[in-house]
């Protein structure tokens, strides 16, 4: 039995998210939330909210025990890139890429 939570089109690069996700993979839920609380990265609060959502899904939808949950899988895939233009000198224009990501967290019960 597994419970999952997905966040699509998060306005942060998947590369930045993967750094924080690697910290919580395989950890118990309580420890993972503590790690996210004290991690000084932009992706940490986003992943923290997603982890809380996954815990709520596990307890309410699948009747899983919250004390036995651990982060079985966590991954971030690249979403669509928003392309913007930045005016530069002498009439030129540079392209700005605002990257998005799709983040998924899967929780399972430890035996």
Contact map, one row per residue, 1 for C-alpha under 8 A:
111000000000000000000000000000000000000000000000000000000000010000000000000000000000000000000000000000000001100
111100000000000000000000000000000000000000000000000000000100000000000000000000000000000000000000000000000111100
111110000000000000000000000000000000000000000000000001101100010000000000000000000000000000000000000000000111000
011111000000000000000000000000000000000000000000000001001100000000000000000000000000000000000000000000011110000
001111100000000000000000000000000000000000000000011011001000000000000000000000000000000000000000000000011100000
000111110000000000000000000000000000000000000000010000000000000000000000000000000000000000000000000001111000000
000011111100000000000000000000000000000000000000010000000000000000000000000000000000000000000000000001110000000
000001111100000000000000000000000000000000000000000000000000000000000000000000100000000000000000000011100000000
000000111110000000000000000000000000000000000000000000000000000000000000000000110000000000000000000111000000000
000000111111000000000000000000000000000000000000000000000000000000000000000000000000000000000000000111100000000
000000001111100000000000000000000000000000000000000000000000000000000000000000000000000000000000011110000000000
000000000111110110000000000000000000000000100000000000000000000000000000000000000000000000000000001110000000000
000000000011111110000000000000000000000000000000000000000000000000000000000001000000000000000000011110000000000
000000000001111111000000000000000000000000000000000000000000000000000000000111000000000000000000001111000000000
000000000000111111100000000000000000000000000000000000000000000000000000000000000000000000000000000000000000000
000000000001111111110000000000000000000000100000000000000000000000000000000000000000000000000000000000000000000
000000000001111111111000000000000000000000110000000000000000000000000000000100000000000000000000000000000000000
000000000000011111111100000000000000000000000000000000000000000000000000001100000000000000000000000000000000000
000000000000001111111110000000000000000000000000000000000000000000000000000000000000000000000000000000000000000
000000000000000111111111000000000001001010110000000000000000000000000000000000000000000000000000000000000000000
000000000000000011111111100000000000000000000010000000000000000000000000011000000000000000000000000000000000000
000000000000000001111111100000000000000000000000000000000000000000000000010000000000000000000000000000000000000
000000000000000000111111100000010010000000000000000000000000000000000000000000000000000000000000000000000000000
000000000000000000011111111000010011000000000000000000000000000000000010000000000000000000000000000000000000000
000000000000000000001111111000000000000000000000000000000000000000000011110000000000000000000000000000000000000
000000000000000000000001111100000000000000000000000000000000000000000111100000000000000000000000000000000000000
000000000000000000000001111110110000000000000000000000000000000000000110000000000000000000000000000000000000000
000000000000000000000000011111110000000000000000000000000000000000011110000000000000000000000000000000000000000
000000000000000000000000001111111000000000000000000000000000000001101110000000000000000000000000000000000000000
000000000000000000000000000111111100000000000000000000000000000000100000000000000000000000000000000000000000000
000000000000000000000000001111111110000000000000000000000000000000000000000000000000000000000000000000000000000
000000000000000000000011001111111111000000000000000000000000000000000010000000000000000000000000000000000000000
000000000000000000000000000011111111100000000001001000000000000000000000000000000000000000000000000000000000000
000000000000000000000000000001111111110000000000000000000000000000000000000000000000000000000000000000000000000
000000000000000000000011000000111111111000000000000000000000000000000000000000000000000000000000000000000000000
000000000000000000010001000000011111111000011011000000000000000000000000000000000000000000000000000000000000000
000000000000000000000000000000001111111000011001000000000000000000000000000000000000000000000000000000000000000
000000000000000000000000000000000111111100000000000000000000000000000000000000000000000000000000000000000000000
000000000000000000010000000000000011111110010000000000000000000000000000000000000000000000000000000000000000000
000000000000000000000000000000000000011111010000000000000000000000000000000000000000000000000000000000000000000
000000000000000000010000000000000000001111110000000000000000000000000000000000000000000000000000000000000000000
000000000000000000000000000000000000000111111100000000000000000000000000000000000000000000000000000000000000000
000000000001000110010000000000000000000011111110000000000000000000000000000000000000000000000000000000000000000
000000000000000010010000000000000001101111111111000000000000000000000000000000000000000000000000000000000000000
000000000000000000000000000000000001100001111111100000000000000000000000000000000000000000000000000000000000000
000000000000000000000000000000000000000001111111110000000000000000000000000000000000000000000000000000000000000
000000000000000000001000000000000001000000111111111000000000000000000000000000000000000000000000000000000000000
000000000000000000000000000000001001100000011111111100000000000000000000000000000000000000000000000000000000000
000000000000000000000000000000000000000000001111111110000000000000000000000000000000000000000000000000000000000
000011100000000000000000000000000000000000000111111111000000000000000000000000000000000000000000000000001000000
000010000000000000000000000000001000000000000011111111100000000000000000000000000000000000000000000000001000000
000000000000000000000000000000000000000000000001111111110000000000000000000000000000000000000000000000000000000
000010000000000000000000000000000000000000000000111111111000000000000000000000000000000000000000000000000000000
001110000000000000000000000000000000000000000000011111111100000000000000000000000000000000000000000000001110000
001000000000000000000000000000000000000000000000001111111110000001000000000000000000000000000000000000000010000
000000000000000000000000000000000000000000000000000111111111100000000000000000000000000000000000000000000000000
001110000000000000000000000000000000000000000000000011111111110000000000000000000000000000000000000000000000000
011100000000000000000000000000000000000000000000000001111111111111000000000000000000000000000000000000000010000
000000000000000000000000000000000000000000000000000000111111111111000000000000000000000000000000000000000000000
000000000000000000000000000000000000000000000000000000011111111100000000000000000000000000000000000000000000000
000000000000000000000000000000000000000000000000000000011111111000000000000000000000000000000000000000000000000
101000000000000000000000000000000000000000000000000000001111111100000000000000000000000000000000000000000000000
000000000000000000000000000000000000000000000000000000000111111110000000000000000000000000000000000000000000000
000000000000000000000000000000000000000000000000000000000111011111001000000000000000000000000000000000000000100
000000000000000000000000000000000000000000000000000000000110001111111000000000000000000000000000000000000000100
000000000000000000000000000010000000000000000000000000100110000111111000000000000000000000000000000000000000000
000000000000000000000000000011000000000000000000000000000000000011111000000000000000000000000000000000000000000
000000000000000000000000000100000000000000000000000000000000000011111100000000000000000000000000000000000000111
000000000000000000000000000110000000000000000000000000000000000111111110000000000000000000000000000000000011110
000000000000000000000000011110000000000000000000000000000000000000011111000000000000000000000000000000000011110
000000000000000000000001111110010000000000000000000000000000000000001111110000000000000000000000000000001111000
000000000000000000000000110000000000000000000000000000000000000000000111110000000000000000000000000000001111000
000000000000000000000000110000000000000000000000000000000000000000000011111000000000000000000000000000011110000
000000000000000000001100100000000000000000000000000000000000000000000011111100000000000000000000000000111100000
000000000000000001001000000000000000000000000000000000000000000000000000111110000000000000000000000000111000000
000000000000010011000000000000000000000000000000000000000000000000000000011111000000000000000000000011110000000
000000000000010000000000000000000000000000000000000000000000000000000000001111100000000000000000000011100000000
000000000000110000000000000000000000000000000000000000000000000000000000000111110000000000000000001111000000000
000000011000000000000000000000000000000000000000000000000000000000000000000011111000000000000000001111000000000
000000001000000000000000000000000000000000000000000000000000000000000000000001111100000000000000001110000000000
000000000000000000000000000000000000000000000000000000000000000000000000000000111110000000000000111100000000000
000000000000000000000000000000000000000000000000000000000000000000000000000000011111000000000000111100000000000
000000000000000000000000000000000000000000000000000000000000000000000000000000001111100000000011110000000000000
000000000000000000000000000000000000000000000000000000000000000000000000000000000111110000000011110000000000000
000000000000000000000000000000000000000000000000000000000000000000000000000000000011111000001111000000000000000
000000000000000000000000000000000000000000000000000000000000000000000000000000000001111100001111000000000000000
000000000000000000000000000000000000000000000000000000000000000000000000000000000000111110111100000000000000000
000000000000000000000000000000000000000000000000000000000000000000000000000000000000011111111100000000000000000
000000000000000000000000000000000000000000000000000000000000000000000000000000000000001111110000000000000000000
000000000000000000000000000000000000000000000000000000000000000000000000000000000000000111110000000000000000000
000000000000000000000000000000000000000000000000000000000000000000000000000000000000001111111000000000000000000
000000000000000000000000000000000000000000000000000000000000000000000000000000000000001111111100000000000000000
000000000000000000000000000000000000000000000000000000000000000000000000000000000000111100111110000000000000000
000000000000000000000000000000000000000000000000000000000000000000000000000000000000111100011111000000000000000
000000000000000000000000000000000000000000000000000000000000000000000000000000000011110000001111100000000000000
000000000000000000000000000000000000000000000000000000000000000000000000000000000011110000000111110000000000000
000000000000000000000000000000000000000000000000000000000000000000000000000000001111000000000011111000000000000
000000000010100000000000000000000000000000000000000000000000000000000000000000001111000000000001111100000000000
000000000011110000000000000000000000000000000000000000000000000000000000000001111100000000000000111110000000000
000000001111110000000000000000000000000000000000000000000000000000000000000001111100000000000000011111000000000
000000011111110000000000000000000000000000000000000000000000000000000000000111110000000000000000001111100000000
000001111100010000000000000000000000000000000000000000000000000000000000000111100000000000000000000111110000000
000001110100000000000000000000000000000000000000000000000000000000000000011110000000000000000000000011111000000
000111100000000000000000000000000000000000000000000000000000000000000000111100000000000000000000000001111100000
000111000000000000000000000000000000000000000000011001000000000000000011111000000000000000000000000000111110000
011110000000000000000000000000000000000000000000000001000000000000000011110000000000000000000000000000011111000
011100000000000000000000000000000000000000000000000001100100000000001111100000000000000000000000000000001111100
111000000000000000000000000000000000000000000000000000000000000000001111000000000000000000000000000000000111110
110000000000000000000000000000000000000000000000000000000000000110011100000000000000000000000000000000000011111
000000000000000000000000000000000000000000000000000000000000000000011100000000000000000000000000000000000001111
000000000000000000000000000000000000000000000000000000000000000000010000000000000000000000000000000000000000111
